[in-house]
Amino acid sequence: MIGAMSVSALPTPSQGTAGLLPKMSLPALAAAALALLAIVIQSLWMPVDADVSWLITVCERVLGGDRLYENIIEVNPPASVWLYMPLVWTAARLGLRPEAVIVGAFVVGALASTTATVRLAASLGDDETPGWLAPALAFATLVLPMGLFAEREHAALLLALPILAALATIAEGKATPRGSTVLSGIGAGLVIVLKPPFALAILAPAVWAAVKQRSVRPLLPAFAAACMVCAMYALAVAALAPAYFDLLPVLEQTYLRMHEVWWKLIIGVLLFPAISAGLVAVLRPPRIPPLAVAWSLGALGFTAAALVQAKNYPNHWLPGAALAALAVAAALSVSETEKDRRRLVGAGLILLVAMELHATAIRPDPALASAIEQAVPPAPTIMALSTELDTGHPVTRNVGGQWVGSRASLFTAAGARFVGLKHPQAAALYRDDVHAFALDVARHRPELILVNLAEKPQLMAEPEIRSAMAAYHPSRRADGVELWLRR
């Protein structure tokens, strides 16, 4: 989809492509260099994180014959799995690691998103944008995600950038080809499908565009396309993953009720957008470019979505933080602004981006992988006694192991404990999750069970878990995890 949007935005021969190439060569070169840097980061330093690694495993299990939400349990809707399924299938056909194919696809998607956004923004007529826009977009989509690369929020950011550029052109009353408008609507539908709360990131700038034009008419083709995508997805879920509807009551009683302490959530989610807003307030540009407005509203919507989800996971605030930083960059491009303020805010933006990079630089501790490789033979079968996803992922894939559990962790049990085991439904779901772990251990007899040390006393107090673990013994510890080997 991103690729299709970028193709529609490329100039035709009649538009004088040859005349544009020399002007765009330096920004294009910068974007290509950033793409290479992203590949190096993902290949040599920062592998895909726990979420992506687990979803790759889910895809492989489904492609191997397991039934989603029956034999393999994922707490997220089918779109979370289907996003990666074609790439995992392609990797299997080509004999490549799925991680490499996914990273490559997202690099291509980031370049396509950058191309589409630059071409759409060109119609706004801002003289300041061509030189800095492509490198800034490439940095935000290729380097800034760091350890959150290829997350669903990363995909949403890639889709949102050209959508927001299209909304900016509509808000300014610029001629927007119907094809581009429809493609933007399809992209908006895909953003909403990835996570329904992301609709807020599209809705806010769409309302701005409609208010500015005093009409919703320019938005109707995109709205119709977005609704069509959402309807098709709903039909696909009903036809291909009906078991998901059976899981919804479990999620409502557990996962959806879990939330971070509110003051931590507000500080965590609002920190980077608030700093960005403060930088623009210090800058006081004589005018706000339409791209800056669209990106600010998109950032506001993604930030609101993160608050709605209430988990305070780093990937949840990634798109809002990236768009907020881009909005500051767009405001800085206004040449009429006082130079001293531009220098001060420019330095502040560099500091902000450095803070965001530090926050997204999530890398698994190599000590755990090393301990596993020393403790068990190659390609071990693995499970985890933990409520945390990152106890068993991505380390299982990083050591060439095979995950044999029916779920990533005792996450439902954690949600039930959060609600309170005095609640009858929560207590029943807790017991079901504990029983599922014990059943998986008995059925699959994994060679290695990774035990979260912080949760070990509480989980081992469960008789059913203690009985299942009797066939194992602790071997060594690393990174807060104890390795239990089958006797």
C-alpha positions, 0 to 999 in steps of 0.5 A, spaced: 500 500 500 505 504 501 508 503 495 502 504 491 501 511 494 508 512 492 507 510 485 501 515 484 506 521 487 511 520 482 512 525 476 510 523 470 514 524 464 510 530 462 512 533 468 519 534 467 522 528 471 529 530 468 529 537 471 527 534 478 532 529 479 538 534 480 535 538 485 533 531 489 539 528 488 542 530 495 536 529 499 535 522 495 542 520 497 541 522 504 535 518 504 539 512 501 544 513 506 539 512 512 536 506 509 543 503 509 544 505 516 538 502 518 540 495 515 546 496 519 543 497 526 538 492 525 543 487 522 549 488 527 546 491 533 539 491 535 535 485 532 527 486 532 524 486 539 519 481 543 513 483 539 515 482 532 519 476 534 513 473 537 508 474 532 513 471 527 513 465 531 505 465 531 506 466 523 510 460 522 506 456 527 499 458 523 503 456 516 505 450 519 498 448 521 496 451 528 489 454 528 490 462 530 486 463 537 486 455 538 492 452 538 496 458 538 494 464 542 495 471 541 492 477 545 492 482 539 487 482 533 488 478 527 491 484 523 497 484 528 499 477 525 496 478 518 501 484 517 507 479 518 504 473 515 506 474 507 513 476 509 514 470 513 511 466 508 516 469 503 522 468 507 520 460 508 519 460 500 526 463 499 530 460 505 531 466 508 530 468 516 523 472 517 527 477 521 531 479 515 525 479 510 521 483 515 526 489 516 528 489 508 520 490 507 520 496 512 526 499 509 523 499 502 516 501 506 520 507 509 523 509 503 516 509 499 513 513 504 518 518 504 517 519 497 510 519 497 510 524 502 515 529 499 511 528 492 505 530 496 508 536 500 511 539 493 504 541 491 504 545 498 509 550 494 513 551 501 520 553 498 523 551 505 521 544 504 524 540 499 531 540 501 530 538 508 524 534 508 526 527 505 532 526 510 528 528 516 522 523 514 527 518 512 531 519 519 524 518 522 522 512 519 528 508 518 533 510 524 528 513 530 525 507 531 531 503 533 529 497 537 522 498 535 523 497 528 517 493 524 512 494 530 505 495 528 506 502 530 512 503 525 507 501 520 502 506 522 507 511 522 509 509 515 502 509 512 500 516 516 506 520 513 503 521 506 496 521 509 497 527 513 501 530 507 494 529 503 490 532 508 494 538 508 494 539 501 486 538 502 486 543 507 490 548 503 485 547 497 490 545 493 489 540 487 489 533 489 488 527 484 482 523 486 487 517 485 491 520 491 485 521 495 482 514 494 489 511 496 490 516 502 483 513 504 485 506 503 492 507 507 487 510 513 483 504 513 489 500 514 492 504 520 485 503 523 485 496 522 492 495 525 489 498 531 482 502 532 485 507 537 489 510 531 483 512 528 484 518 532 491 520 529 487 520 522 480 523 525 484 530 528 487 532 521 481 530 517 477 535 522 482 540 521 482 540 513 474 539 513 473 545 517 479 549 514 475 548 507 468 549 510 466 542 507 467 535 508 466 534 500 474 533 499 474 528 504 468 523 502 472 519 497 478 517 502 472 516 507 469 511 503 475 508 501 477 507 509 470 504 511 471 499 505 477 497 508 475 496 515 469 493 512 473 488 508 477 486 514 471 485 519 469 480 514 476 477 513 476 476 521 469 473 521 471 468 515 478 466 517 479 467 524 472 466 528 475 464 534 478 471 535 471 473 537 471 467 543 477 470 546 474 477 546 471 476 553 477 473 556 481 480 553 475 484 556 476 481 563 484 481 563 488 485 558 484 491 556 483 492 564 491 492 565 494 499 565 500 503 568 499 507 574 496 514 571 501 519 573 507 514 570 502 513 563 501 521 563 508 523 563 511 517 559 506 518 553 506 526 553 513 527 555 516 528 547 510 531 544 510 536 550 517 538 549 516 539 542 510 543 543 514 547 548 520 548 542 515 551 537 512 556 543 519 558 544 520 559 536 514 563 535 514 562 527 510 568 524 506 562 520 505 555 521 506 551 515 500 546 513 505 540 514 507 542 521 499 543 523 498 536 520 503 532 523 502 536 530 494 533 529 497 526 527 501 526 533 496 529 538 491 523 535 497 518 536 498 520 543 491 520 545 491 513 542 497 511 547 493 514 553 487 510 551 491 503 551 494 505 557 500 501 557 505 506 557 509 501 552 515 505 548 512 502 541 505 505 543 508 512 544 513 512 538 509 515 532 506 520 536 513 522 538 516 522 531 510 526 528 511 531 534 519 532 532 517 532 525 512 538 526 518 542 530 522 541 524 517 543 519 516 550 524 523 551 523 523 551 516 520 558 516 525 562 514 522 569 516 523 566 524 528 570 528 535 567 527 537 566 534 530 563 536 531 558 530 538 556 533 536 555 540 530 551 538 534 547 533 539 545 538 533 543 542 530 539 537 537 535 536 537 534 544 529 532 543 531 527 538 537 524 542 532 523 548 527 519 543 533 515 540 535 513 547 528 511 549 527 507 543 534 503 543 531 497 546 536 491 545 536 484 549 541 482 554 546 478 550 548 474 556 541 470 556 542 468 549 549 466 551 547 462 557 542 458 553 547 456 548 552 454 553 546 450 557 543 446 552 544 443 545 543 447 539 535 448 536 532 447 543 525 446 544 523 452 549 517 455 554 517 460 559 514 461 566 513 468 566 507 473 565 512 477 561 513 477 553 520 478 553 522 473 558 522 468 552 522 473 546 526 474 542 531 470 545 528 463 543 529 465 535 536 469 537 538 462 539 535 458 534 530 455 538 523 452 537 517 455 541 513 449 543 508 453 548 501 455 546 502 462 548 507 467 549 507 467 556 502 467 562 499 474 560 492 472 561 494 470 568 497 477 569 491 480 567 487 476 572 491 478 578 491 485 576 483 485 576 483 481 582 483 474 584 477 475 588 473 477 582 470 470 580 471 471 572 478 473 573 479 467 578 477 462 573 481 465 567 487 465 572 486 458 573 485 456 566 492 460 564 495 456 569 492 450 567 494 451 560 502 452 562 502 445 565 498 442 560 503 445 555 509 442 559 506 435 559 504 435 552 511 438 549 516 436 554 520 442 552 528 441 553 528 448 557 524 453 561 526 460 562 523 462 569 522 469 570 526 470 577 522 476 580 515 472 579 518 465 581 516 465 588 509 467 586 508 462 580 511 456 583 506 457 589 501 454 584 501 446 585 499 445 578 505 449 576 510 446 581 508 439 579 509 441 572 516 443 573 518 437 578 521 434 571 526 440 571 531 443 575 535 449 575 541 450 571 544 457 571 541 464 571 542 470 566 539 477 566 533 476 571 532 469 568 533 462 571 534 456 566 531 450 568 533 443 564 529 437 563 531 432 568 
